[in-house]
Amino acid sequence: MAEFICKYGTPAGEILQRAYVAENEKTLRTQMEQQGFYVFGIQRKFEAASTLKSIFAFKRKKVSDKQFLIFNQEFASLIHSGLPLLRSLQLLMERQDNPEFSLILEDVYSQVKQGTSLSDAFASHPDVFPRVYTASVLSGEKSGTLEQVIRRYLSYVRIILAIRTKVISSLIYPTLLMLLSCGVIGLLVGFVIPKFSEFYSGLAKDLPLITTIILSIALFVRANALLVIVSIIVIIVGTRLYLRSSESARKAVDRLKLKLPYLGSLWTKFSISQLTRTLHTLIAGGIPLVNAIDVAAGAIGNRLLSVELSQVSQRVKEGEPLWSSLQKTGLMTKMAVEMVKVGEETGSLEDMLKNISDFYDEEIETNLTNALSIVEPAMLIIMGFVIASVLLAMYYPLFTVITTIK
């Protein structure tokens, strides 16, 4: 998918220029003409600046998760009150504090006013409205249950955000310990150890091997600090660019994650939980199973499972049971496959998918808590050992000199 700048004329005589996401220029032109617009020109949007910003993943989201949740809560309430769709969008657009989100809603309002469906208007801004959301809205439009679909999506997002918040809060203390360790080591290497070098340079006695090694490293880092920093930045940027440009590299990274001791099990459970919860939300919203699998493939973070889901979708389309198709991926746990099988055989697949995601969410929280209870003291021990080793290597020759003098 790529982003294009499209200049077109409306049946009302307006000339507009907006950004759209499509597979290619021909597809976008066809879509615009089918909606009754006259296309003057389409140009691929220059993405070099946005690519450089995204390398470090520090780019601010146009719309925060909180703002998106509040928008949907208010949207569902306005629909429930019986207000027309256009009036609801107009009210939401006018009360937005975020100017970027307000402009996006203005574009959505304009498209809907010109006859575009609400789901298609949302889909033209994929960086704000996820594919799972637009698919749910499409289902709600077709079934006339837009309010219920939005409220179900809100429940889905709240659960995902709650899990993410728990994981982040659990990692705060270990991260602080790691940063503190790096800071102490940096202080020793940059300021303390070079002072010892000046002192030991006047001694005729040979220094211990470990002291010589640490002194050499510290002096090199201090003399080439700029080169070291630039090298680290180049490695980080190069790695991220390579991973973004190479699908095989991203698959290899995901494969490595799944094979890591203990963490691989956590990553597998998280991927299964994400998949089953997304499928539950889409199926509960009235989306057919095959379409739900296709949408879920683009919503989950595991590239390996995402690619395998295209095969799963094809097998299910040909009449094969979902549980059997998932089993053939080799990425699903035996318990998850068995629960999907029971759900299909009893006609309660929707509920069973929710049970799987709830079960694995609890498993992830428990396993993560247990892992961190071991990681935190282990990091303290490692941090103490490294610092003690450095100090011992620096002071040992001094003790030897003092003993010799005595």
C-alpha positions as a Markdown table, in Angstrom:
| # | Residue | x | y | z |
|---|---|---|---|---|
| 1 | Met | 0.0 | 0.0 | 0.0 |
| 2 | Ala | 1.2 | 3.5 | -0.8 |
| 3 | Glu | 0.0 | 7.1 | -0.2 |
| 4 | Phe | -1.0 | 9.3 | -3.2 |
| 5 | Ile | -2.0 | 12.9 | -3.6 |
| 6 | Cys | -5.2 | 12.9 | -5.8 |
| 7 | Lys | -6.6 | 16.1 | -7.4 |
| 8 | Tyr | -10.2 | 15.5 | -8.5 |
| 9 | Gly | -13.5 | 17.2 | -9.3 |
| 10 | Thr | -16.8 | 16.4 | -7.6 |
| 11 | Pro | -20.2 | 16.2 | -9.3 |
| 12 | Ala | -21.1 | 19.5 | -7.5 |
| 13 | Gly | -18.2 | 21.2 | -9.4 |
| 14 | Glu | -15.7 | 21.4 | -6.5 |
| 15 | Ile | -12.0 | 20.8 | -7.1 |
| 16 | Leu | -10.4 | 19.0 | -4.2 |
| 17 | Gln | -6.9 | 17.7 | -3.5 |
| 18 | Arg | -6.5 | 15.0 | -0.8 |
| 19 | Ala | -4.2 | 12.1 | 0.2 |
| 20 | Tyr | -5.4 | 8.6 | -0.2 |
| 21 | Val | -3.9 | 5.1 | 0.4 |
| 22 | Ala | -4.1 | 2.5 | -2.4 |
| 23 | Glu | -2.2 | -0.4 | -3.9 |
| 24 | Asn | -1.2 | 1.6 | -6.9 |
| 25 | Glu | -2.2 | 4.7 | -9.0 |
| 26 | Lys | -4.5 | 2.7 | -11.4 |
| 27 | Thr | -6.5 | 1.2 | -8.5 |
| 28 | Leu | -7.0 | 4.6 | -6.9 |
| 29 | Arg | -8.1 | 6.2 | -10.2 |
| 30 | Thr | -10.6 | 3.4 | -10.8 |
| 31 | Gln | -12.0 | 3.7 | -7.2 |
| 32 | Met | -12.4 | 7.5 | -7.6 |
| 33 | Glu | -14.1 | 7.3 | -11.0 |
| 34 | Gln | -16.5 | 4.6 | -9.7 |
| 35 | Gln | -17.5 | 7.1 | -7.0 |
| 36 | Gly | -18.4 | 9.6 | -9.7 |
| 37 | Phe | -15.3 | 11.9 | -9.3 |
| 38 | Tyr | -13.4 | 13.3 | -12.3 |
| 39 | Val | -9.6 | 12.7 | -11.6 |
| 40 | Phe | -7.3 | 15.4 | -12.8 |
| 41 | Gly | -4.1 | 13.8 | -11.6 |
| 42 | Ile | -2.6 | 11.4 | -9.1 |
| 43 | Gln | 0.9 | 11.7 | -7.7 |
| 44 | Arg | 2.7 | 9.4 | -5.3 |
| 45 | Lys | 3.4 | 11.2 | -2.0 |
| 46 | Phe | 7.1 | 11.8 | -1.2 |
| 47 | Glu | 7.7 | 9.7 | 1.8 |
| 48 | Ala | 11.5 | 10.2 | 2.5 |
| 49 | Ala | 11.0 | 12.6 | 5.4 |
| 50 | Ser | 8.3 | 10.4 | 7.1 |
| 51 | Thr | 10.6 | 7.4 | 6.6 |
| 52 | Leu | 13.5 | 9.1 | 8.3 |
| 53 | Lys | 11.2 | 10.1 | 11.2 |
| 54 | Ser | 9.8 | 6.6 | 11.6 |
| 55 | Ile | 13.3 | 5.0 | 11.7 |
| 56 | Phe | 13.5 | 5.8 | 15.4 |
| 57 | Ala | 9.8 | 5.1 | 16.1 |
| 58 | Phe | 9.6 | 8.4 | 18.1 |
| 59 | Lys | 7.1 | 9.9 | 15.7 |
| 60 | Arg | 4.1 | 11.3 | 17.6 |
| 61 | Lys | 0.8 | 9.7 | 16.7 |
| 62 | Lys | -1.7 | 12.1 | 15.1 |
| 63 | Val | -4.4 | 10.9 | 17.4 |
| 64 | Ser | -3.6 | 9.4 | 20.8 |
| 65 | Asp | -5.3 | 6.2 | 22.0 |
| 66 | Lys | -7.2 | 8.2 | 24.6 |
| 67 | Gln | -8.5 | 10.7 | 22.0 |
| 68 | Phe | -9.6 | 7.9 | 19.7 |
| 69 | Leu | -11.5 | 6.2 | 22.6 |
| 70 | Ile | -13.2 | 9.4 | 23.6 |
| 71 | Phe | -14.2 | 10.1 | 20.0 |
| 72 | Asn | -15.8 | 6.7 | 19.6 |
| 73 | Gln | -17.6 | 6.9 | 23.0 |
| 74 | Glu | -19.1 | 10.2 | 21.9 |
| 75 | Phe | -19.8 | 8.9 | 18.4 |
| 76 | Ala | -21.7 | 5.9 | 19.8 |
| 77 | Ser | -23.7 | 8.2 | 22.1 |
| 78 | Leu | -24.7 | 10.6 | 19.3 |
| 79 | Ile | -25.8 | 7.7 | 17.1 |
| 80 | His | -27.8 | 6.2 | 20.1 |
| 81 | Ser | -29.5 | 9.6 | 20.5 |
| 82 | Gly | -30.8 | 9.4 | 17.0 |
| 83 | Leu | -28.8 | 12.2 | 15.4 |
| 84 | Pro | -28.1 | 11.9 | 11.6 |
| 85 | Leu | -24.7 | 10.6 | 10.7 |
| 86 | Leu | -23.5 | 13.8 | 9.1 |
| 87 | Arg | -24.7 | 16.0 | 12.0 |
| 88 | Ser | -22.9 | 13.6 | 14.4 |
| 89 | Leu | -19.6 | 13.9 | 12.5 |
| 90 | Gln | -20.0 | 17.7 | 12.3 |
| 91 | Leu | -20.4 | 18.0 | 16.1 |
| 92 | Leu | -17.4 | 15.7 | 16.7 |
| 93 | Met | -15.3 | 17.7 | 14.3 |
| 94 | Glu | -16.2 | 21.0 | 16.0 |
| 95 | Arg | -15.4 | 19.9 | 19.5 |
| 96 | Gln | -12.0 | 18.4 | 18.8 |
| 97 | Asp | -9.1 | 19.9 | 20.6 |
| 98 | Asn | -6.6 | 18.1 | 18.4 |
| 99 | Pro | -6.3 | 20.2 | 15.2 |
| 100 | Glu | -4.9 | 17.3 | 13.2 |
| 101 | Phe | -7.8 | 15.0 | 14.2 |
| 102 | Ser | -10.2 | 17.8 | 13.4 |
| 103 | Leu | -8.9 | 18.2 | 9.9 |
| 104 | Ile | -9.1 | 14.4 | 9.4 |
| 105 | Leu | -12.7 | 14.4 | 10.6 |
| 106 | Glu | -13.4 | 17.3 | 8.3 |
| 107 | Asp | -12.2 | 15.2 | 5.4 |
| 108 | Val | -14.3 | 12.2 | 6.5 |
| 109 | Tyr | -17.4 | 14.5 | 6.8 |
| 110 | Ser | -16.7 | 15.9 | 3.3 |
| 111 | Gln | -16.4 | 12.4 | 1.8 |
| 112 | Val | -19.6 | 11.1 | 3.5 |
| 113 | Lys | -21.5 | 14.2 | 2.4 |
| 114 | Gln | -20.5 | 13.5 | -1.2 |
| 115 | Gly | -21.8 | 10.0 | -1.0 |
| 116 | Thr | -18.8 | 7.9 | 0.2 |
| 117 | Ser | -19.6 | 5.3 | 2.8 |
| 118 | Leu | -18.5 | 6.0 | 6.3 |
| 119 | Ser | -16.2 | 2.9 | 6.4 |
| 120 | Asp | -14.5 | 4.0 | 3.1 |
| 121 | Ala | -14.0 | 7.5 | 4.4 |
| 122 | Phe | -12.4 | 6.2 | 7.6 |
| 123 | Ala | -10.3 | 3.8 | 5.5 |
| 124 | Ser | -8.7 | 6.7 | 3.6 |
| 125 | His | -6.9 | 7.6 | 6.8 |
| 126 | Pro | -5.4 | 4.2 | 7.9 |
| 127 | Asp | -2.8 | 5.9 | 10.2 |
| 128 | Val | -5.7 | 7.0 | 12.4 |
| 129 | Phe | -8.5 | 4.4 | 11.8 |
| 130 | Pro | -7.1 | 0.8 | 12.0 |
| 131 | Arg | -8.3 | -1.8 | 9.5 |
| 132 | Val | -10.1 | -3.7 | 12.2 |
| 133 | Tyr | -12.0 | -0.6 | 13.0 |
| 134 | Thr | -13.0 | 0.2 | 9.4 |
| 135 | Ala | -14.0 | -3.4 | 8.8 |
| 136 | Ser | -16.2 | -3.3 | 11.9 |
| 137 | Val | -17.8 | 0.0 | 10.8 |
| 138 | Leu | -18.5 | -1.6 | 7.4 |
| 139 | Ser | -20.2 | -4.5 | 9.1 |
| 140 | Gly | -22.2 | -2.1 | 11.3 |
| 141 | Glu | -23.3 | -0.1 | 8.2 |
| 142 | Lys | -24.5 | -3.1 | 6.4 |
| 143 | Ser | -26.4 | -4.6 | 9.4 |
| 144 | Gly | -27.7 | -1.4 | 10.8 |
| 145 | Thr | -26.0 | -1.9 | 14.1 |
| 146 | Leu | -23.3 | 0.8 | 13.9 |
| 147 | Glu | -23.6 | 1.8 | 17.6 |
| 148 | Gln | -23.3 | -1.8 | 18.9 |
| 149 | Val | -20.3 | -2.4 | 16.6 |
| 150 | Ile | -18.5 | 0.7 | 17.8 |
| 151 | Arg | -19.2 | -0.1 | 21.5 |
| 152 | Arg | -17.8 | -3.7 | 20.9 |
| 153 | Tyr | -14.7 | -2.2 | 19.3 |
| 154 | Leu | -14.3 | 0.1 | 22.3 |
| 155 | Ser | -14.3 | -2.9 | 24.6 |
| 156 | Tyr | -11.7 | -4.6 | 22.4 |
| 157 | Val | -9.4 | -1.5 | 22.5 |
| 158 | Arg | -9.7 | -1.1 | 26.2 |
| 159 | Ile | -8.6 | -4.7 | 26.8 |
| 160 | Ile | -5.7 | -4.4 | 24.4 |
| 161 | Leu | -4.6 | -1.1 | 26.1 |
| 162 | Ala | -4.9 | -2.6 | 29.6 |
| 163 | Ile | -2.6 | -5.5 | 28.6 |
| 164 | Arg | -0.1 | -3.1 | 27.0 |
| 165 | Thr | -0.2 | -0.8 | 30.1 |
| 166 | Lys | 0.5 | -3.8 | 32.4 |
| 167 | Val | 3.4 | -4.9 | 30.3 |
| 168 | Ile | 4.9 | -1.4 | 30.2 |
| 169 | Ser | 4.5 | -0.8 | 33.9 |
| 170 | Ser | 6.1 | -4.1 | 34.6 |
| 171 | Leu | 9.2 | -3.2 | 32.5 |
| 172 | Ile | 9.7 | 0.2 | 34.1 |
| 173 | Tyr | 11.8 | -0.9 | 37.0 |
| 174 | Pro | 14.1 | -3.3 | 35.0 |
| 175 | Thr | 14.6 | -0.5 | 32.4 |
| 176 | Leu | 15.6 | 2.0 | 35.1 |
| 177 | Leu | 18.1 | -0.5 | 36.6 |
| 178 | Met | 19.6 | -1.1 | 33.1 |
| 179 | Leu | 19.9 | 2.7 | 32.5 |
| 180 | Leu | 21.4 | 3.2 | 35.9 |
| 181 | Ser | 24.0 | 0.4 | 35.2 |
| 182 | Cys | 24.9 | 1.9 | 31.9 |
| 183 | Gly | 25.2 | 5.4 | 33.5 |
| 184 | Val | 27.5 | 4.1 | 36.2 |
| 185 | Ile | 29.7 | 2.2 | 33.8 |
| 186 | Gly | 29.8 | 5.2 | 31.5 |
| 187 | Leu | 30.9 | 7.4 | 34.4 |
| 188 | Leu | 33.7 | 4.9 | 35.3 |
| 189 | Val | 34.9 | 4.5 | 31.7 |
| 190 | Gly | 34.7 | 8.2 | 30.9 |
| 191 | Phe | 36.1 | 9.8 | 34.0 |
| 192 | Val | 37.3 | 7.5 | 36.8 |
| 193 | Ile | 39.4 | 4.8 | 34.9 |
| 194 | Pro | 41.4 | 7.4 | 32.8 |
| 195 | Lys | 42.6 | 9.0 | 36.1 |
| 196 | Phe | 44.0 | 5.6 | 37.2 |
| 197 | Ser | 45.7 | 5.3 | 33.8 |
| 198 | Glu | 47.6 | 8.5 | 34.5 |
| 199 | Phe | 48.6 | 7.2 | 37.9 |
| 200 | Tyr | 49.7 | 3.7 | 36.7 |
| 201 | Ser | 51.7 | 5.0 | 33.7 |
| 202 | Gly | 54.5 | 6.0 | 36.1 |
| 203 | Leu | 54.8 | 2.5 | 37.6 |
| 204 | Ala | 57.5 | 0.3 | 36.3 |
| 205 | Lys | 55.6 | -2.8 | 37.4 |
| 206 | Asp | 53.5 | -4.7 | 34.9 |
| 207 | Leu | 49.7 | -4.3 | 35.4 |
| 208 | Pro | 47.4 | -7.4 | 35.6 |
| 209 | Leu | 45.8 | -8.4 | 32.3 |
| 210 | Ile | 42.3 | -7.4 | 33.3 |
| 211 | Thr | 43.5 | -4.0 | 34.4 |
| 212 | Thr | 45.3 | -3.5 | 31.1 |
| 213 | Ile | 42.2 | -4.5 | 29.1 |
| 214 | Ile | 39.8 | -2.2 | 31.0 |
| 215 | Leu | 42.3 | 0.7 | 30.8 |
| 216 | Ser | 42.7 | 0.2 | 27.0 |
| 217 | Ile | 38.9 | 0.1 | 26.5 |
| 218 | Ala | 38.3 | 3.2 | 28.6 |
| 219 | Leu | 41.1 | 5.2 | 26.9 |
| 220 | Phe | 39.9 | 4.1 | 23.4 |
| 221 | Val | 36.3 | 5.1 | 24.2 |
| 222 | Arg | 37.3 | 8.4 | 25.7 |
| 223 | Ala | 39.6 | 9.3 | 22.7 |
| 224 | Asn | 37.0 | 8.2 | 20.1 |
| 225 | Ala | 33.8 | 9.1 | 21.9 |
| 226 | Leu | 32.3 | 10.8 | 18.8 |
| 227 | Leu | 33.2 | 7.9 | 16.6 |
| 228 | Val | 31.6 | 5.4 | 19.0 |
| 229 | Ile | 28.4 | 7.4 | 19.3 |
| 230 | Val | 28.1 | 7.9 | 15.5 |
| 231 | Ser | 28.9 | 4.1 | 15.0 |
| 232 | Ile | 26.1 | 3.2 | 17.4 |
| 233 | Ile | 23.6 | 5.5 | 15.6 |
| 234 | Val | 24.6 | 4.2 | 12.2 |
| 235 | Ile | 24.1 | 0.6 | 13.4 |
| 236 | Ile | 20.7 | 1.4 | 14.8 |
| 237 | Val | 19.6 | 3.3 | 11.8 |
| 238 | Gly | 21.0 | 0.7 | 9.3 |
| 239 | Thr | 19.3 | -2.2 | 11.2 |
| 240 | Arg | 15.9 | -0.5 | 11.3 |
| 241 | Leu | 16.1 | 0.5 | 7.6 |
| 242 | Tyr | 17.0 | -3.1 | 6.7 |
| 243 | Leu | 14.2 | -4.5 | 8.8 |
| 244 | Arg | 11.7 | -2.1 | 7.3 |
| 245 | Ser | 12.8 | -2.8 | 3.7 |
| 246 | Ser | 13.2 | -6.5 | 4.0 |
| 247 | Glu | 10.2 | -8.7 | 4.6 |
| 248 | Ser | 12.4 | -11.8 | 5.0 |
| 249 | Ala | 14.4 | -10.0 | 7.7 |
| 250 | Arg | 11.3 | -9.1 | 9.7 |
| 251 | Lys | 10.1 | -12.7 | 9.4 |
| 252 | Ala | 13.5 | -13.9 | 10.6 |
| 253 | Val | 13.3 | -11.6 | 13.7 |
| 254 | Asp | 9.8 | -12.9 | 14.5 |
| 255 | Arg | 11.0 | -16.5 | 14.1 |
| 256 | Leu | 13.9 | -15.7 | 16.5 |
| 257 | Lys | 11.5 | -14.2 | 19.0 |
| 258 | Leu | 9.4 | -17.4 | 19.0 |
| 259 | Lys | 12.5 | -19.5 | 19.6 |
| 260 | Leu | 13.9 | -17.5 | 22.6 |
| 261 | Pro | 14.0 | -19.5 | 25.8 |
| 262 | Tyr | 10.9 | -18.6 | 28.0 |
| 263 | Leu | 10.3 | -15.3 | 26.1 |
| 264 | Gly | 9.4 | -17.3 | 23.0 |
| 265 | Ser | 6.5 | -18.9 | 24.8 |
| 266 | Leu | 5.3 | -15.4 | 26.0 |
| 267 | Trp | 5.5 | -14.1 | 22.4 |
| 268 | Thr | 3.6 | -17.1 | 21.1 |
| 269 | Lys | 0.8 | -16.6 | 23.7 |
| 270 | Phe | 0.6 | -12.9 | 22.9 |
| 271 | Ser | 0.3 | -13.5 | 19.2 |
| 272 | Ile | -2.5 | -16.1 | 19.7 |
| 273 | Ser | -4.3 | -13.8 | 22.1 |
| 274 | Gln | -4.1 | -10.9 | 19.7 |
| 275 | Leu | -5.4 | -13.1 | 16.8 |
| 276 | Thr | -8.3 | -14.7 | 18.7 |
| 277 | Arg | -9.4 | -11.4 | 20.3 |
| 278 | Thr | -9.4 | -9.7 | 16.9 |
| 279 | Leu | -11.3 | -12.6 | 15.2 |
| 280 | His | -13.8 | -12.5 | 18.1 |
| 281 | Thr | -14.4 | -8.8 | 17.7 |
| 282 | Leu | -14.9 | -9.1 | 13.9 |
| 283 | Ile | -17.1 | -12.2 | 13.9 |
| 284 | Ala | -19.2 | -10.7 | 16.7 |
| 285 | Gly | -19.6 | -7.6 | 14.5 |
| 286 | Gly | -21.1 | -9.8 | 11.8 |
| 287 | Ile | -18.1 | -10.1 | 9.5 |
| 288 | Pro | -17.8 | -13.5 | 7.7 |
| 289 | Leu | -15.0 | -15.7 | 8.9 |
| 290 | Val | -12.9 | -15.6 | 5.8 |
| 291 | Asn | -13.0 | -11.8 | 5.7 |
| 292 | Ala | -12.3 | -11.6 | 9.4 |
| 293 | Ile | -9.2 | -13.8 | 9.0 |
| 294 | Asp | -7.9 | -11.5 | 6.2 |
| 295 | Val | -8.5 | -8.4 | 8.4 |
| 296 | Ala | -6.9 | -10.0 | 11.4 |
| 297 | Ala | -3.8 | -10.9 | 9.3 |
| 298 | Gly | -3.1 | -7.2 | 8.9 |
| 299 | Ala | -3.8 | -6.4 | 12.5 |
| 300 | Ile | -1.5 | -8.7 | 14.4 |
| 301 | Gly | 2.2 | -8.0 | 15.0 |
| 302 | Asn | 3.7 | -11.4 | 14.3 |
| 303 | Arg | 4.8 | -11.4 | 10.6 |
| 304 | Leu | 5.1 | -15.2 | 10.5 |
| 305 | Leu | 1.5 | -15.7 | 11.7 |
| 306 | Ser | 0.3 | -12.8 | 9.5 |
| 307 | Val | 1.7 | -14.5 | 6.4 |
| 308 | Glu | 0.4 | -17.9 | 7.4 |
| 309 | Leu | -3.1 | -16.5 | 7.8 |
| 310 | Ser | -3.4 | -15.9 | 4.1 |
| 311 | Gln | -3.1 | -19.6 | 3.6 |
| 312 | Val | -5.5 | -20.2 | 6.5 |
| 313 | Ser | -8.0 | -17.9 | 4.8 |
| 314 | Gln | -7.7 | -19.8 | 1.5 |
| 315 | Arg | -8.1 | -23.2 | 3.2 |
| 316 | Val | -11.2 | -22.0 | 5.1 |
| 317 | Lys | -12.6 | -20.6 | 1.8 |
| 318 | Glu | -12.2 | -24.0 | 0.3 |
| 319 | Gly | -14.2 | -25.6 | 3.1 |
| 320 | Glu | -11.5 | -26.8 | 5.5 |
| 321 | Pro | -12.3 | -26.2 | 9.2 |
| 322 | Leu | -10.6 | -23.3 | 10.9 |
| 323 | Trp | -8.9 | -25.4 | 13.6 |
| 324 | Ser | -7.3 | -27.7 | 11.0 |
| 325 | Ser | -6.1 | -24.7 | 9.0 |
| 326 | Leu | -4.6 | -23.0 | 12.1 |
| 327 | Gln | -2.9 | -26.3 | 13.2 |
| 328 | Lys | -1.1 | -26.5 | 9.8 |
| 329 | Thr | 0.6 | -23.2 | 10.5 |
| 330 | Gly | 2.7 | -24.8 | 13.2 |
| 331 | Leu | 2.5 | -21.5 | 15.2 |
| 332 | Met | -0.6 | -22.3 | 17.3 |
| 333 | Thr | -0.5 | -24.1 | 20.6 |
| 334 | Lys | -2.3 | -27.4 | 21.0 |
| 335 | Met | -4.7 | -26.0 | 23.5 |
| 336 | Ala | -5.7 | -23.1 | 21.2 |
| 337 | Val | -6.3 | -25.5 | 18.3 |
| 338 | Glu | -8.4 | -27.8 | 20.5 |
| 339 | Met | -10.6 | -24.9 | 21.8 |
| 340 | Val | -11.2 | -23.6 | 18.3 |
| 341 | Lys | -12.2 | -27.1 | 17.2 |
| 342 | Val | -14.7 | -27.4 | 20.1 |
| 343 | Gly | -16.0 | -24.0 | 19.2 |
| 344 | Glu | -16.6 | -25.0 | 15.6 |
| 345 | Glu | -18.2 | -28.3 | 16.4 |
| 346 | Thr | -20.6 | -26.8 | 19.0 |
| 347 | Gly | -21.4 | -23.7 | 17.0 |
| 348 | Ser | -19.9 | -21.4 | 19.7 |
| 349 | Leu | -16.7 | -20.3 | 17.9 |
| 350 | Glu | -17.3 | -16.6 | 18.8 |
| 351 | Asp | -17.4 | -17.4 | 22.6 |
| 352 | Met | -14.5 | -19.9 | 22.4 |
| 353 | Leu | -12.2 | -17.3 | 20.6 |
| 354 | Lys | -12.9 | -14.9 | 23.5 |
| 355 | Asn | -12.2 | -17.6 | 26.1 |
| 356 | Ile | -8.8 | -18.3 | 24.4 |
| 357 | Ser | -7.8 | -14.7 | 24.4 |
| 358 | Asp | -8.9 | -14.2 | 28.0 |
| 359 | Phe | -7.0 | -17.3 | 29.1 |
| 360 | Tyr | -3.8 | -16.3 | 27.4 |
| 361 | Asp | -4.0 | -12.8 | 28.7 |
| 362 | Glu | -4.0 | -14.1 | 32.2 |
| 363 | Glu | -1.2 | -16.5 | 31.4 |
| 364 | Ile | 0.9 | -13.7 | 29.9 |
| 365 | Glu | 0.4 | -11.5 | 33.0 |
| 366 | Thr | 1.3 | -14.4 | 35.4 |
| 367 | Asn | 4.3 | -15.5 | 33.4 |
| 368 | Leu | 5.5 | -11.9 | 33.0 |
| 369 | Thr | 5.2 | -11.3 | 36.7 |
| 370 | Asn | 7.2 | -14.4 | 37.5 |
| 371 | Ala | 9.9 | -13.6 | 35.0 |
| 372 | Leu | 10.3 | -10.1 | 36.3 |
| 373 | Ser | 10.6 | -11.3 | 39.9 |
| 374 | Ile | 13.7 | -13.2 | 38.7 |
| 375 | Val | 15.0 | -10.6 | 36.3 |
| 376 | Glu | 15.1 | -7.7 | 38.8 |
| 377 | Pro | 17.4 | -9.3 | 41.4 |
| 378 | Ala | 19.5 | -10.9 | 38.5 |
| 379 | Met | 20.1 | -7.5 | 37.1 |
| 380 | Leu | 21.1 | -6.1 | 40.5 |
| 381 | Ile | 23.6 | -9.0 | 40.9 |
| 382 | Ile | 25.0 | -8.5 | 37.4 |
| 383 | Met | 25.2 | -4.8 | 37.9 |
| 384 | Gly | 27.0 | -5.2 | 41.2 |
| 385 | Phe | 29.4 | -7.9 | 39.7 |
| 386 | Val | 30.4 | -5.7 | 36.7 |
| 387 | Ile | 31.0 | -2.6 | 38.9 |
| 388 | Ala | 32.8 | -4.6 | 41.5 |
| 389 | Ser | 35.0 | -6.2 | 38.8 |
| 390 | Val | 35.9 | -2.8 | 37.3 |
| 391 | Leu | 36.8 | -1.4 | 40.7 |
| 392 | Leu | 38.8 | -4.4 | 41.7 |
| 393 | Ala | 40.7 | -4.3 | 38.4 |
| 394 | Met | 41.5 | -0.7 | 39.1 |
| 395 | Tyr | 42.5 | -0.9 | 42.8 |
| 396 | Tyr | 44.2 | -4.3 | 42.8 |
| 397 | Pro | 47.5 | -2.9 | 41.3 |
| 398 | Leu | 47.4 | -0.1 | 43.9 |
| 399 | Phe | 47.0 | -2.7 | 46.8 |
| 400 | Thr | 49.9 | -4.6 | 45.3 |
| 401 | Val | 52.1 | -1.5 | 45.2 |
| 402 | Ile | 51.2 | -0.6 | 48.8 |
| 403 | Thr | 52.0 | -4.2 | 50.0 |
| 404 | Thr | 55.3 | -4.1 | 48.2 |
| 405 | Ile | 56.3 | -0.9 | 49.8 |
| 406 | Lys | 55.4 | -2.2 | 53.2 |
